[in-house]
């Protein structure tokens, strides 16, 4: 009995000691937590001055005392004096702690001046060079005695025989010349020889008749240049007339490559610009050429322009119809650029978050331009060397909206403008006014050699209506124009005076295109 009583008393004592120990530990933890919380609360209160309290969901409403928000079921948040000072110089700024920046994955990028030059990839097909064409014609009426073994599509060399013609008129004139020459009368002989020349007889044939003393009844027509026979319009036994076309030969020393260029990129391409071309038919090889012309007519369905590229063809491996991949680089100069992912587009404006000091970010409204690869041009709002948020900016923007941090437009930076490589060339010529209106003028102008334009009638845009003052339809003028994208703009115009010459007398006088444009327009 005593033993059982002693065991019960011992158990009760142990239970009491355990309860006392647990209560003590809990009191120690509670006190420590309270002390820590008090110290954490007291530290910022002592070191940081609170300006006011606000509800993050209604950031424009300010309160003098902490407490619960009357708008939402949440505590008011203090706004400290150092947070206000951080953005005092340039508007409101958003403060983000180091831990928050790491959690959001914020990454900064530097605003820097970069060369504008994105690679443009287009496709095209090979065509024969329409400028390298030879025409074989009959100079007099005659009969086809023989046609050599030729057919359309054959590649021939310069001087290759094509057809033998019997020319009765030439044969009679040669007999007459030899008869007069036999008389020894120098004046009559000279007159008879001049008649042979006027009949269109080649000098080599006349010399042959003089040397041999015998008339040449049959003339062999040869190819004036090497290339491919694109047309052959003569057959055995035909009768030909003077001026009749017998064959058409297309040279193969160079070929054209016509590519489809999107109209949005047409303004960045210049005549004479170097290109690189790759052909599936020539794997591993790169053919280098130059832009011969950007043709002035756009395709209404595909909204593309025809880009004509001239390529050398020394081994005649480039054949008409071959498919090609064209690489060219649009180079206009330098401009301020930022990563495209750093820009937040709202539909009405573009924003970036500027980091002016560690942990503080300010929204800035910017004006953006063209995008090249992963970077976009900033025309105004930033300066070189500044840092912007390139990753996590949408989370920063959401927090800024909650706290009422509004974007302000920064003054345009002088260094943000695009630095052009060269001014657009001005082409000058003469013409006659057809009609005018408030924004354009139609002129019947003389040829423009630098652009390889023939004389034609076309409209020109007018940026300054004062240029059209006093002009009337039918008036002869001298004018200058440049190219801006797909448009040709009138830059200067004046009546053609007697001192400067008439339009008909000198249609090309006054043309002053810069050397860059002229060299790009020539072959």
PASENU-355755 format. One record per atom (N, C-alpha, C): x, y, z. Coordinates in steps of 0.1 Angstrom, whole numbers, plus 2048, in hexadecimal, padded with zeros to 3 digits. Each point is the difference from the previous one (the first is absolute). Last residue first. Layout:
<atoms>
XYZ/...
</atoms>
This chain:
<atoms>
9029F9387/8047F2800/80E7FE804/7E2829812/8077FB7F4/8037F2801/7EC819824/7F77FF7F5/8067FA7F3/81880A82A/7F77F5802/7F67FD7F4/81F825800/8077F37FF/7F77F4802/7EE82C806/8047FD7F2/8067F37FE/7F580F82C/7F47FC7F8/8047FD7F2/82281081C/7FB7F3805/7F47FB7F8/81382B7F8/8087F57FA/7FB7F3804/7DD8297FE/80C7FC807/8077F47FA/7E181F7E1/7FE7F580A/80E7FE807/7EA8257DE/80B7FF809/7FD7F680B/7EE8187CE/7FF7F3809/80D7FF808/7F88237DF/7FB80380D/7FF7F3809/7FB7FA7CB/80880A808/7FA80380D/7EE7E27DD/8087FB80C/80880A807/7E48097D9/7F87FA809/8077FA80C/8058267D9/80A7F9809/7F87F980B/7EA8157DB/80E8027FC/8097F8808/7D0803808/8047F77F5/80E8017FD/7EF81C822/7FF7F2804/8047F67F5/817831803/7F37FA7FE/7FF7F2804/823827814/7FE7F67F5/7F27FB800/81482381D/8047F2804/7FE7F67F6/7F582E7F8/80E7FF804/8047F2804/7D380A7F6/8088007F4/80E7FF803/7DF7EC824/80280D7FA/8087FE7F3/7DE7E2822/80B7FE7F7/80280D7F8/7E97FB832/7FE8017F2/80D7FF7F8/7FD7E782F/80180E7FB/7FD8007F2/8047DF831/7FB8027F2/80080F7FD/80D7D6828/80380D7FB/7FA8007F2/7F97DA81C/808808809/80280F7FB/7DD7D27FA/80680C7FA/80780880A/7F97C9802/7FB80D805/80780C7F9/7F17C87FD/80980A7FA/7FB80D803/7F77CD818/7FC80C7FA/80C8087FB/8007D681A/7FB7FD7F3/7FC80D7F8/823807825/7F87F4800/7FB7FD7F2/8138297FC/7FD7FE80E/7F77F4801/82281E7DB/7F77F4802/7FF7FE80F/80782F7E0/8077F5807/7F67F5803/80782F7DC/7F87F7809/8097F6806/7FD8327E0/8087F6807/7F77F8809/7FC8237D0/7FC7FC80E/8097F5805/7F18277D6/80B7F8805/7FD7FD80E/7DC80E7D6/80680280D/80D7F8801/7D38137DE/80D7F9800/80880480D/7C88007F7/80C808802/80D7F7801/7D17F27FB/8078037F3/80C808802/7DC803827/8027F57F6/8068057F3/80D81B82C/7F47FE7F8/8027F47F7/81481C830/8027F67F5/7F37FE7F9/80781D828/8038067F3/8027F67F5/8067EC82F/7FB80E7FF/8048057F2/80C7D6817/7F78007F4/7FB80D7FD/81D7F7826/8077FD7F3/7F78017F4/7F080482D/80580C7FB/8087FE7F3/7ED7DC81C/7F88067F6/80580D7F9/81B7D6817/7FE80E802/7F78067F5/80A7D27FF/80080280F/7FD80F804/7F47DF7D4/80680D803/7FE80280F/8037D57D9/7FA80580C/80780E803/7F97EA7CE/80A80280B/7F880680C/7F37E37CD/7FE80A80B/80B80080A/8037F67C9/7FE7FA80D/7FD80A80A/80E7F47C8/7F7809808/7FD7F880D/82E7FC7DF/7F37FB802/7F880B808/8347F07E9/7F780A801/7F27FB802/8257DF810/7FD8077F4/7F780C802/8247E9824/7F28037FC/7FF8067F2/8267F2820/7FD7F87F3/7F18017FD/819817823/7F67F6804/7FD7F77F4/81F8247FB/8047F980C/7F77F5805/7F681C7D9/80A7F67FE/8047F980C/7D28177F0/80980280C/80B7F57FF/7DC81B7D9/8077F4806/80880480C/7D98217F7/80A7FB7F8/8067F3806/7CD81080C/80E804802/8097F97F6/7CC811810/8057F87F4/80F8037FF/7DF80382D/8098067F7/8037F67F5/7DD80D82D/8037F67F5/8088077F6/7F7807838/8018067F3/8037F57F6/7EB807836/8087FA7F6/8008087F4/7E680B828/80B7F8806/8097F97F6/7DA81F7F6/80680580D/80C7F8804/7F88007CC/7F680180B/80780380D/8097FF7C5/80480280E/7F47FF809/8137F27C9/7F6805809/80680080E/81C7FE7D9/7F37FA7FB/7F5805808/8358137F6/7F57FE809/7F37FB7F9/8347F77F0/7F58097FE/7F57FD80A/83A7FA800/7F37FA7FD/7F580B7FD/8397EF810/7F680A7FB/7F37FA7FD/8287F4827/7FE7FF7F2/7F680A7FC/81E7E882D/7FB80C7F9/7FE7FE7F1/8057E5834/8017FF7F2/7F980C7FA/8177F1832/7F78087F9/8027FF7F1/80B7DE82E/8048087F4/7F58077FA/8037F6835/7FB7FA7F4/8048087F4/8207FE82A/7F38067FD/7FC7F97F3/81F7E6823/80180A7F5/7F28057FD/8097E5827/80D7FE7F9/80180B7F6/7E280782D/8007FB7F3/80E7FF7FA/7EC7FE833/80A8077F8/8017FA7F2/7D7803827/8077F87F7/80B8097F9/7EF80C832/7FC8017F2/8097F77F7/804808830/7F77F57FD/7FC8007F1/81C82081A/8087F47FB/7F77F57FB/7EF828815/8068037F3/8077F47F9/7D57FD821/80F800801/8058037F2/7CF80E818/8077F87F5/80F802802/7E180282B/8048097F5/8077F87F6/7DD7E681E/80D806802/8038097F4/7D07F0816/8088007F4/80D808803/7E47E2824/80180E7FB/8098007F4/7DF7DC820/80B8027F7/80080F7FC/7EE7EC830/7FC8037F3/80C8037F7/7F07E582F/80C8067FA/7FD8027F1/7E37EC824/7FD80D7FB/80D8077FA/7F97D2814/80580B809/7FE80E7FA/7F37D87E9/7FA7FF80D/80480C809/8147FC7D6/7F28047FE/7F980080D/82C7F07FF/80080F7FE/7F28057FF/8077D1801/80280680D/80080F7FF/7FE7E97D8/7F47FE808/80180680E/8258027E3/7F58097FC/7F47FE807/8247E3808/80380E806/7F58097FC/7FE7D67ED/7FD7FF80F/80280E806/80C7FC7D4/7F1800801/7FC7FE80E/82E7FF7F3/7FB80E801/7F1800801/8237DB7FD/7F880280C/7F980E800/82A7FE7E3/7F97F4803/7F980280D/8188237EC/7FE7F87F4/7F97F3803/808836814/7FD7F2804/7FD7F87F3/82382A800/7F27FD800/7FD7F2804/82982A800/7FD7F2801/7F07FF802/8268267E7/7F67FD80B/7FD7F1800/81E8137DF/8067FE80D/7F67FD80B/7F281E7D6/80A7F5800/8067FF80E/7CF8137FC/80D8047FC/80A7F5801/7C68097FA/80B7FA807/80D8067FB/7D580F7EF/7FC7FB80E/80C7FB808/7F87FF7C8/80080A80A/7FC7FA80D/8087E57D9/80280D7FA/80180C80B/80B7C97FD/7FA80A809/80280E7FB/8017CA7EA/80580D800/7F780980A/80A7CA804/7F78097FA/80580E802/8117C77FF/80180E806/7F68097F8/80A7D17F6/7FB80080E/80080E806/8007FE7CC/8037F4807/7FA80180E/7F882A7EE/80A7F87F9/8057F5808/7D58277FB/8077F6808/8097F87F7/7ED836800/8007F37FA/8077F6809/7EF82981B/8017FF7F1/8007F27FB/7EE81F82F/8087F57FA/7FF8017F1/7FA82082F/7FC7FF7F2/8097F67F9/7F1805837/80A8027F6/7F97FF7F2/7F880783A/7FA7FE7F3/80A8037F5/8077ED834/80380B7F7/7F97FD7F2/8037F0839/7FB7FE7F3/80280C7F7/81F7EE82B/7F680B7FB/7FB7FD7F3/81B7E882E/7FD7FF7F2/7F580A7FD/8287ED827/7F580A7FD/7FE8017F1/8237E4816/7F37FD807/7F580A7FD/8308117F6/7FD7F2803/7F37FF808/8038287DE/8097FC80B/7FC7F3805/7ED8107D9/80980C802/8097FE80C/7E17E37DB/8067FE80C/80B80C802/7D07F97E1/80D805801/8067FE80E/7D97EA7DE/80280380E/80F803802/7DC8077D4/80B7F8806/80280480E/7D78047D6/80680380D/80C7F7802/7DA8157D8/80A7F6803/80880580D/7CB8097EA/80D805802/8097F4803/7D37FA7F3/80080E7FE/80E806802/7FA7D1804/7F78037F5/80080F7FD/81D7EA820/7F2800805/7F68027F5/8357EC808/7F78077F6/7F27FF806/8357FC813/7F37FC803/7F78097F7/8377F07FE/7F580A7FE/7F27FA802/82B7E7803/7FF80A80B/7F580A7FE/80C7DD7E1/7F87FB80B/7FF80A80B/81B8087D9/7F28027FD/7F77FB80C/832814807/7FA7F47FC/7F18017FE/81B82B7F5/7FE7F880C/7FB7F37FC/81B82F7E8/7F87F4800/7FF7F980E/80F82F7DF/7FF7FB80D/7F77F4800/81C80B7D4/7F4806807/8017F980E/81C8067CB/7FF7FC80E/7F4806807/8067F37CA/808808809/8007FB80E/7EC7EC7D7/7FD80E7FF/80880980A/7FA7CB7E6/809808808/7FD80F7FE/7EF7CA7F7/7FB80E7FF/808808809/80C7D17E5/7FF80780D/7FC80E7FE/7FA7CC7E6/80580E800/7FE80780D/7FA7CD7E3/80380780D/80680D7FD/7E27D77E5/80780C7FF/80280680E/7F57CF7E3/7FE80780D/80980C801/7EA7E37D3/80B805807/7FB80680E/7F47E07CE/7FB80680D/80C804808/7FC7FB7C8/8057FB80C/7FB80780C/7F880C7D1/7F67F8807/8057F980D/82380D7D9/7F3807802/7F67F6807/8347FA809/7F77FE7F5/7F2806803/8387FD80E/7F3806805/7F78007F4/82C7F17FA/7F97F7808/7F3805806/8278127E3/7F27FE7FA/7F97F5808/82C816808/7FF7F27FC/7F37FC7FA/80782D812/80C7FD7F7/7FF7F27FA/7E0824816/7FD7F27FC/80C7FB7F7/7ED82A827/8097FB7F6/7FE7F27FD/7D9822811/80A7F6805/8097FD7F4/7D8826813/8087FC7F5/80C7F7805/7CB80F810/80D7FE804/8087FA7F4/7CE81980F/8087FA7F5/80F800804/7CC801818/80E804802/8087F97F5/7CA80D809/8097F87F9/80E806801/7D6803825/8078077F5/80A7F67F9/7CF7F981F/80F7FE7FF/8048097F4/7D27F2811/80680C806/80F7FE801/7DD7E27EC/80A7FC80A/80680B807/7DF80A7DF/7FB7F4808/8097FC80B/80A8237E0/7F4804808/7FB7F5809/83380C7EE/7F57F67FD/7F580380A/8228277EE/7FE7F680A/7F57F77FC/8258227E5/7F37FC801/7FE7F480A/82B8177F2/7F680A806/7F27FB802/8327E5803/7F68047F6/7F5808806/8337FB80D/7F47FD806/7F58057F8/8347F17F2/7F580A800/7F57FA809/82D7ED7FD/8008097F4/7F580A800/81E7E4826/7F28047FD/80180A7F4/8267D9808/7FC80E805/7F28027FB/8217D280C/7FC8097F5/7FC80D806/8167CA80A/7FF80E804/7FD8097F5/7FC7C9810/8028097F5/7FD80E804/80D7CE818/7FA80D802/8038097F4/7FD7C780D/80780B7F9/7F880D803/7F47D380F/80C804806/80780C7FA/7DD7E57E2/8017FF80E/80E804805/7E28087D5/80F801803/80280080F/7D47FC7EF/8077F97F5/80F801802/7E381881D/7FF7F1803/8077F87F5/80F83380C/7F77F87F7/8007F1804/80C836814/8027F2801/7F67F97F7/817835808/7F67F77FA/8047F2801/80A837813/8057F2800/7F47F77FC/80D8387F9/7F77F6805/8077F27FF/80883C7FF/8057F27FE/7F67F6806/7F48327EB/8037F980C/8047F27FE/7F08227DF/80E7FE802/8047F880C/7D381B802/8067FB7F3/80F7FF802/7E17FC82C/80580A7F6/8067F97F4/7DC7F882E/8087FA7F5/80480B7F6/7E1805826/80E7FD806/8097FB7F5/7D180A7F9/80780C802/80E7FE805/7E17DC7F9/8058057F3/80880D803/7E67E281E/80F800801/8068067F4/7D17FA806/80480780C/80F801801/7EA7E87DC/80080F7FE/80480780D/8127CF7F0/7F4806807/80180F800/8167E17DA/80480780C/7F4806807/8107D97D9/7F4806806/80480780D/8217F57D3/7FC7FB80D/7F4809805/8217F17D2/7F5809805/7FA7FA80C/8307FF7E2/7F87F980A/7F5809805/8227FC7D1/7F880880A/7FA7F680A/8307FC7E2/7F27FD800/7FA80980B/8307FD7DE/7F980380D/7F27FC7FF/81B7F37DD/80B804809/7FB80480D/7E87F07D7/7FF7F980C/80C80480A/7DE8147D2/80D7FD806/7FF7FA80E/7DE7FD7D4/80180680E/80E7FC806/7E78057CC/80A7F9808/80180780E/7DF7FA7D0/80280880C/8097F880A/7F28027C6/8047F980D/80280A80B/7EE80D7D5/8037F27FD/8037F880C/7E58307EE/8087FA80B/8017F17FE/7FA8297DA/7FA7F5807/8097FA80A/80A8257E1/7FC80380E/7F97F5807/7FE7FE7CC/80A808807/7FA80480E/7F07D27EB/7FF80E7FC/80A808808/7FC7C97EF/80080980B/80080E7FA/7F27C97F4/80380E7FA/80080A80C/80A7C8802/7F880C803/80580B7F8/8147D3802/7F78037F5/7F880C803/8127E782B/8057FE7F2/7F58047F6/7FC81982E/8017F27FC/8047FF7F1/7FB823830/8047FF7F2/8017F17FD/7FA81982C/7F48027F7/8047FE7F2/80F7F8836/8067FE7F3/7F47FF7F6/80D80E838/7F78007F5/8077FE7F3/8177FE82A/7F3800805/7F57FF7F5/8367F2807/7F68047F6/7F27FF806/82F80A81C/7F67F67FD/7F68057F5/835810804/7F47FF809/7F77F57FC/82B8257EC/7FC7F3805/7F4800809/8078237D6/8057FD80E/7FC7F2804/7F78107D4/80980B804/8057FE80E/7F37DA7DA/7FC80680D/80980B804/7F97F67CB/8067FA80C/7FA80680C/7F67F97C7/7FE80880C/8057F880C/80D8007C9/7FE7F880C/7FE80980C/7F88057C8/80680680C/7FC7F780C/8057FE7C6/7FA7FA80C/80780780C/80D80B7D4/7F27FF7FF/7F97FC80D/82D81B7F0/7FC7F680A/7F17FF800/8268107D8/7F5803808/7FD7F580A/83280B7ED/7F47F87FC/7F480480A/82F80F803/7FB8047F3/7F47F97FB/81C7FE82B/7FE7F57F7/7FD8047F1/806821824/80C7F87FF/7FF7F57F5/7DB81D808/80B8087FB/80C7F77FE/7DA7EE816/7FE8027F1/80B8077FA/8027FB82F/8017F37F9/7FE8017F1/7F882681B/80F7FD7FE/8027F37FA/7D480B80A/8058097F5/80F7FD7FE/7EB7EA824/7FC7FA7F3/8058097F4/80880F82D/8087F47FD/7FC7F97F2/7E8825811/80D8047FB/8087F47FD/7CA7FD7FD/80B80180A/80D8037F9/7D08107EC/80A7F57FF/80B80280A/7D881C7F5/8017F880D/80A7F57FF/7F48247DF/7F77F4800/8017F880C/81D8257FA/7F2805803/7F67F47FF/82D7F87F5/7FF80280E/7F2805804/80B7F97D3/8007F3807/7FE80280F/8058267E4/7F37FA7FF/7FF7F3807/8298167FE/7F780680A/7F27FB7FF/8207F37DF/8037F980D/7F780680B/7FD8137D6/7FB7F27FF/8027F980E/81382B7F9/7F2801801/7F97F2801/82F8027F9/7FD80480E/7F1801802/8107F87D4/8027F4809/7FC80380E/7FF8237E1/7F57F77FE/8017F4809/82481F800/7F3806806/7F47F77FE/82A7F27EE/80080080E/7F4806806/80A7E57D1/7FB80E805/7FE7FF80F/80D7DA7E4/80B808806/7FB80E804/7E97D67EE/80280B7F7/80B809805/7F07DB819/8097FB7F5/80280C7F6/7E3805825/80D800805/80A7FC7F4/7D17FF7F9/80580D801/80F801804/7EB7D6800/8018057F2/80580E800/7F87EB829/80C7FA7FA/8018057F2/7DA80E818/80C806806/80C7FA7F9/7D77EE7F3/80180E7FC/80D806805/7F47D680F/8047FF7F2/80280E7FB/7EF7FD82B/80E7FC800/8057FF7F1/7D380A808/80880B804/80F7FD7FF/7E07DD7F9/8008097F5/80980C803/7FA7E1823/8077FA7F5/8018097F4/7E580C825/80F802803/8087FB7F5/7D27F97FD/80380E7FF/80F803802/7EF7D3806/8018057F2/80380E7FE/80A7DC827/7FB80D7FF/8018057F2/8017D0821/8028057F2/7F980E7FF/8127E482E/7F68077F9/8058047F2/8097DD82E/8068057F3/7F48067F9/8087F7838/7F87FE7F4/8088067F4/8137FA82D/7F27FD803/7F97FC7F3/836801818/7F78027F5/7F27FC803/824813824/7FB7F47FB/7F78027F5/81682281C/8057FD7F3/7FB7F37FA/800804835/80080C7F7/8067FC7F3/7EA7D881A/80A809802/7FF80C7F7/7D77DE814/80A8027F6/80A80B804/7D57DD812/80A80A804/80B8017F6/7C97F17FD/80E7FC7FE/80980C805/7D08027FF/8057FA80C/80F7FC7FE/7E28047D4/7FE80880D/8047F880C/8197F47D3/7F27FF805/7FF80980C/8237F07D2/7FD80880C/7F27FE804/8237F27D9/7F97F880A/7FF80780D/80181B7D1/8097F8807/7F87F880C/7EE8137CF/7FE80280F/8097F6807/7FC8167CA/8047F680A/7FE80580E/7F18197D9/8077F57F9/8037F480A/7DC82B7FD/8087F8809/8057F47F8/7F58337EC/7FA7F2802/80A7F8809/7F38397FC/8087F57FA/7F97F2802/80383B80C/7F87F57FC/8087F57F9/817820824/7FA8017F3/7F87F47FD/81680482A/80180E7FC/7FA8037F2/7F57DC82A/8048007F2/80080F7FC/8097EE834/7F68047F6/8068007F2/8077F2838/8067FE7F3/7F58037F6/80C80E836/7F57FD7F6/8077FF7F2/80D7FC839/8048037F3/7F57FC7F6/80680D839/7F97F97F5/8068057F3/803809835/80B7FA7F8/7F97F87F5/7E6817821/80980A7FA/80A7FA7F7/7E27E681A/7F98067F5/80880B7FA/80D7D281C/80280F800/7FA8067F4/7EC7D2817/80B8057F7/80180F800/7EF7E582C/7FB8047F3/80C8047F7/7F37E5833/80A8057F6/7F98037F3/7E9802833/8037F77F5/8098077F6/7F4804839/7FF8057F3/8037F57F5/7F781183A/8027F57F6/7FF8077F2/810813834/7F67FF7F6/8037F57F6/811819833/8007F37F7/7F48007F7/820824820/7F37FE7F9/8027F47F7/81A81782E/8017F87F4/7F27FD7FB/80E82D81C/7FB7F2802/8017F97F3/81282D816/8047F87F5/7FB7F2802/80D83181A/7F47FA7FB/8047F87F4/81F80C82C/7FE8027F2/7F37F97FB/805813832/8047F57F8/7FE8037F1/801816837/7FF8037F1/8067F57F8/7E87FC832/80C8027F9/7FE8037F1/7EB7F4836/7FC8077F4/80D8047F8/7FB7D6823/80580D7FE/7FB8067F3/7EA7DA824/8078027F3/80480E7FE/7EF7DA82B/80180E7FA/8087FF7F3/7DE7DE820/80D8017F9/80080D7F9/7E37E2828/80280C7F9/80E8007FA/7E37DE81A/8097FE7F5/80380C7F8/7E57F882A/7F98047F3/8097FD7F4/8117F982C/7F47F77FE/7F98037F3/82581B80D/8047F27FD/7F57F77FD/7F682B80D/8068017F3/8057F27FC/7F080682C/7F58007F6/8058007F2/81F803823/7FA7F3800/7F57FF7F6/81582A807/8097F67F9/7FA7F37FF/7DD829802/80B7FA808/8097F77F8/7E382A7EE/7FF7F2800/80D7FB808/7E18307F3/80B7FA808/7FE7F1801/7EF82A7DD/7FC7F4807/80D7FA806/7F28357F2/8087F47FD/7FB7F5808/7F28367ED/7FE7F5809/8087F47FB/81382F7F0/7F27FA801/8007F4809/8298187F9/7FA7FE7F3/7F27F9800/81B80E828/8078077F5/7F87FF7F3/7F37E8828/7FD80F800/8058077F5/8017D080F/7FA8047F3/7FE80F7FF/8137EB827/8077F97F5/7FA8047F2/7EF81182A/80C8077FC/8067F97F3/7DB7EC816/7FC80C7F9/80B8077FA/8087DB81C/7FA7FC7F3/7FB80B7F8/81180882B/80B7FD7F7/7FB7FA7F3/7E180B823/80680C7FA/80B7FD7F6/7D77DD809/80C806807/80680B7F9/7CE7E6805/8098067F6/80B807807/7DD7D4810/80780D802/8088057F3/7D17E1804/80F7FF7FE/80680D802/7D07E7813/80680A7F8/80F7FF800/7DE7D5805/80780B807/80580A7F7/7D47E27F4/80E7FF801/80680C808/7D37F47E8/8027F980C/80F7FD802/7EB82B7E4/8037F17FF/8027FB80D/7F382D7FC/7FC7FC7F3/8017F07FF/80E81C826/7F18017FF/7FB7FA7F3/82E7F181C/7FB8087F4/7F1800800/81E7FC82D/7FA7F87F6/7FA8097F5/82A81181D/7F47F9804/7FB7F87F4/82382E80F/7FF7F27FB/7F37FA804/8058357F6/8037F680B/7FF7F27FA/7F98287E5/80A80580A/8037F580A/7F07FB7CA/7FB80080E/80C80480A/7EF8017C6/80A80080A/7F980180E/7F57F17C9/7FA80480D/80B7FF80B/8087F27D3/7FF80E800/7FA80680D/8077D07F4/80C807804/7FE80F801/7E47D3802/7FB80D7FD/80C80A804/8077D2804/7F67FF7F6/7FA80E7FC/8217FB823/8067FD7F3/7F67FF7F5/7FC81F82B/7FB7F37FC/8067FD7F2/817821827/7F77FF7F5/7FC7F27FE/81B828823/7FC7F27FD/7F68007F5/82B82480D/7F17FE801/7FE7F17FE/82C813809/7F980B7FB/7F17FF801/82C7EA81C/7F47FD7F8/7F980D7FC/8357F380C/7F5809803/7F47FC7F7/82D7E3814/7F88057F4/7F4808804/81E7ED821/8098047F6/7F98067F4/7E97F0827/80A809805/8088067F5/7DF7E07F7/7FA80C805/80A80A804/80E7D67F2/7FD8097F5/7F980C804/80C7E2823/80C8047F8/7FC8097F5/7DF7EB81D/80680C805/80B8057F7/7EA7D77F7/7F780C7FE/80780D804/8177D8807/7FF8027F2/7F780B7FD/8057F482D/80D8067FB/7FF8027F1/7DC7EB814/80180E805/80C8067FB/7FA7D37F7/7F68087F9/80180E803/81A7E2819/8058027F2/7F78087F8/7F37F682C/80B809800/8068037F2/7DD7E1806/7FB80D801/80B80A800/80B7D37FE/7FA8057F4/7FB80E801/8127EC826/80B8027F6/7FA8067F3/7E37F3823/80780C803/80A8047F6/7E97D77FC/7F780C7FD/80780D803/8177D8809/7FF8027F2/7F780C7FD/8047F382D/80D8057FA/7FF8037F2/7DB7EC816/80280E803/80D8067FB/7F97D37FA/7F68077F7/80180F804/8197E281A/8068017F2/7F78097F7/7F17F782C/80B809800/8068017F2/7DD7E2807/7FB80D801/80C80A800/80A7D3800/7FA8047F3/7FB80E800/8127ED828/80A8027F6/7FA8057F3/7E37F4822/80780D804/80A8037F5/7E97D77FD/7F880B7FC/80680D803/8177D980D/7FF8017F1/7F880C7FC/8037F582E/80C8067FB/8008027F1/7DB7EA814/80180E804/80C8077FB/7FC7D27FB/7F78077F7/7FF80F803/81A7E481C/8068017F2/7F78087F7/7F07F682B/80B80A800/8068027F3/7DF7DF805/7FA80D801/80B80B800/80E7D3802/7FB8037F3/7F980E7FF/8117EF829/80B8047F7/7FA8037F2/7E17F2821/80680D803/80B8047F7/7EF7D57FC/7F68097FB/80580F803/81A7DC810/8008007F1/7F780B7FB/7FF7F682E/80D8077FC/8018027F1/7DD7E6811/7FD80E803/80C8097FC/8037D17FD/7F78057F5/7FD80F803/81A7E9820/8078007F3/7F88077F5/7ED7F782A/80980C801/8078017F3/7E57DB804/7F880C800/80980C800/
</atoms>
